[in-house]
Amino acid sequence: MNVLFFEVSLLLYFLGTALFLSQLAGRLEGVSQSAFVIAGSAFFFHTLALVSRMIEGGHIPLTTMHEVLSFFSWALVLVFLVVELRYRIHILGSFILPLAFISLISAAALPKEIKALAPIFRNVWMHVTLSLLGTVAFAIAFVAGLMYLIQEHLLKSKHRNALYHKLPALDFLDDLNGKAISLGFPLLTLGIITGALFAEFTRGSFLNWNAEQIGALGTWLFYLVVLLGRVTVGWRAKRAAYLTVLGFAGVIFTLVGVLVKEHPFA
């Protein structure tokens, strides 16, 4: 059943993404409510897919790249739904839902079989969950930074078109960017710590210096600099937006490296 629920959610995410992008392009106006309902329905079936997979496998479904990408997409849409209900920023779906759909369609291209886990790997989900939630927060910071740069460009060029009026105010986007980084950094930190402890317990070494660990540490150091820059030096607005876009590009690069190697987290 988990595959059926997954495919239904994938179809609904596609429809929601198409509607949100059409609204962004100005070809369809007044579809934000319908797109939001479709996104919510997709999230519902996606949740059923994850829960049924957990029941069938007997463990938290975070042990293969298919499951990791699926969970990332699910968590990203969850944040979108919460922010949308709180602030009513319809245009946010035009940026977040395509990102979630790309993640989910990447998961769909990977093997979907449920792998049995040795007892020693049963607790790895904590490390993966914390790391993924940190990545989701960085994705939100990336979206906020990208929207900030677009809005700032439209404002400077005095090209106040329909997109300009749809995008949130610069102060709100900068604040969202800062809050997302402030949340994502400690989550990633905890993810790295729990991962190191798990590696020590299973392999006798906190750090193996493989590509995934080096990428995670590089990401951690980058966002540490960005966070300290915001707190101490006052890196905000355009500079912070550029840095978060650049930082998330590094996150994607690391993730693509893992996908190319087809290396599971456990």
Buried (B, 14 or more C-beta within 10 A) or exposed (E): EBEEBBEBBBEBBBBBBBBBBBBBEEEBEEBBEBBBEBBBBBBBBBBBBBBBBBEEBEBBBBBBBBBBBBBBBBBBBBBBBEBBEEEEBBBBBBBBBBBBBBBBBBBBEBEBEBBEBEEEBEBBBBBBBBBBBBBBBBBBBBBBBBBBBBBBEBEEEEEEEEBBEBBBEBEBBBBBBBBBBBBBBEBBBBBBEBBBBBBEEBEEEBEEEEEBBBBBEBBBEBBEEBBEBBEEEEBBBBBBBBBBBEBBEBBBEBBEBBBEEEEBBB
